Each structure stands twice: as C-alpha cells, then as structure tokens.
Amino acid sequence: MEDIIKGIRLGLNAQFCDKQDVIDVLRAYDISFLFRFQFTDDRIVPATLSIDNICQKQ
C-alpha cells in the first residue's frame, strides 16, 4: 500500500509542486486529495494526501 501511495504522491508532485500559486491556494483552503483503494476482497482503504505531503522533499 505504501508503494501505491508513494507513486501517487510522486505523480501529483510533478503536476503541482512547481506551481507556487496552486500550492498557496491548496494550503489556504486546507484542500487535500482523498483516494479510495478497493481491493479484490472488497476492502476499501482511504488515503488522504495534503499538498505538504505531496511536495515534501525526498
């Protein structure tokens, strides 16, 4: 699961983290991204990433 989240975070990082105006808006309104992963055994696991999680340094 952590590898999936890391992949999503890296993809969003490439889209958002070089755009300071987008980062400022997401932080100002406390906007996070919510993902729901559904597995073959019907488990649904939510994951939330904030812009700070997405743009954190590796």
N, C-alpha and C positions, 0 to 999 in steps of 0.2 A: 504494500500500500504506500509506503514511504517513497518508493521509486516512482510510482504514478504521480504522487503529489509533487515530487521534485521536477518531473518532466513538465507538468502543467505550469509550475512556477517559472521554470526557465522559458517556456513559450510566452507566457504573459510578460515576463521580464523584457524580452526582446521587443514586445509591442508597446510597452508603456514607460519603461524606466528612463528613456532618453527624452521624454516629453514632460518637462517640469510643470507646465500649466495643467496637464492632466493629473499629475501626481498631487498638485496643490488642491485641485477640486475634489479628488477622491479622499484626501485627508480632511479637508474642511467639512465635508458632509459625512465623514466616517463611513464611506462606502467600502464594502468587502465583496468578494466573489464567493458565492456558495456553489459547491459542486456536490452532486449526489451520485455515488457509485453503487450500481446494482449488480450483485454477483449472481452466479448461476444457481446458488442455493437460496435465492430471493432475499438475501440480506441487503439492506440499503445502508450505506455508510456515508454520512455527510462530512464534508471538509470545507472549511472556510479559510480564505486567504485575504489578508488586508494588503494594501499597497506597500506597507512596510515589510510584510512577509515576502512579497513578490520581489521587491527591489533590494532585499538585503544582499550584502556582499558575500561572495562565496569564500 
